[in-house]
Amino acid sequence: MSTKKTVKRKSTAAPAQRSQRSAAMAAARRSAYSEQGDRPEVHRQNLEEMKRRHEKRKRKRRRRRRIILIIFVVLLLCAGIFCLVFLTPFFLVKEVAYYGYERVSVEEIETAAAVPVGENTFKLKMSDIEKRVETLPYVKEARVRRKLPDCINIMVFEREIFAYVTFAGSWYAVDEEGYVLEQFAACPEDHVALSGLSVVTAAVGEKLEFGENGEDAFSAAKEIVGTAQQQEILENISNLDVSDLSNITFIYGGKYTVKFGSHLDAEQKMIYLKNVVSDGSVQMASSGSIQFDIDAGKAFFAYGE
């Protein structure tokens, strides 16, 4: 009986397969390790982003609360100020003080201003009071100010009389702007009497309405009066006649007729006039006339003319 031995051959494919499986498993493990290594970094980034968002929301809430608190405090202060100003007697007008008046009286200013004593000072409109006071003929400007807590100050700036103008049988005091300040039956002696001026209407508190050449004559009179005032001899001048602008005349010292000519070179003429009347022989004359020679640079006096 014969015996056969079975010989097992080792497969050469098995090691290759095992090697491939091992390589795949190693790759899988490396991939898993790689993924496990990345996850903590991603997690940290997410946490930081969440923290930033949380802090941003907290800052917004704090800012909103601060704004609400500020608004509340402002409203509370406004309510307190309103109550103090308008609901207490602390700011009620108790006194009205007047300044700067000479020709206009306190009674006239008080009546025109019509400040209600006992009224809340913040309910009064200062510009309205100023306008009422400025309706007074002699008041050029009025300034009204509050003096807290309970006083009103009224300062007036008066118009100055420039000359007296005759119209329709009456005399009117006017300022340099031509505003009529007061009416008189006769011409007072404290200022220049201005005659020969073309006037259409004259009403107290209003500007003169001039006729033909009236404004030019008034301007010439202002220049003559102004230069006389600069030379400090205005008090000696009266009866200024501007009916003829080429032959203006006035009385000096109550006894000399000054033939001034035109108002041109008014300053030089006033200097010459001042020099000639300072002469002793001229002062002794009871009457006379004075004329000017600009080219010669002097004035001439003639007796008895």
Secondary structure, DSSP 8 states (H G I E B T S, - for coil): -----------SHHHHHHHHHHHHHHHHHHHHHHHHHHHHHHHHHHHHHHHHHHHHHHHHHHHHHHHHHHHHHHHHHHHHHHHHHHSSGGGB--EEEEES-SSS-HHHHHHHH---TTSBGGGS-HHHHHHHHTTSTTEEEEEEEEETTTEEEEEEEE----EEEEETTEEEEE-TT-BEEEEESS--SSS-EEES--EEE--TTSB-EE-TTHHHHHHHHHHHHHHHHHTT-GGGEEEEE-SSTTSEEEEETTTEEEEEESSTTHHHHHHHHHHHHTSHHHHH-SSEEEEEETTTTEEEEEET-
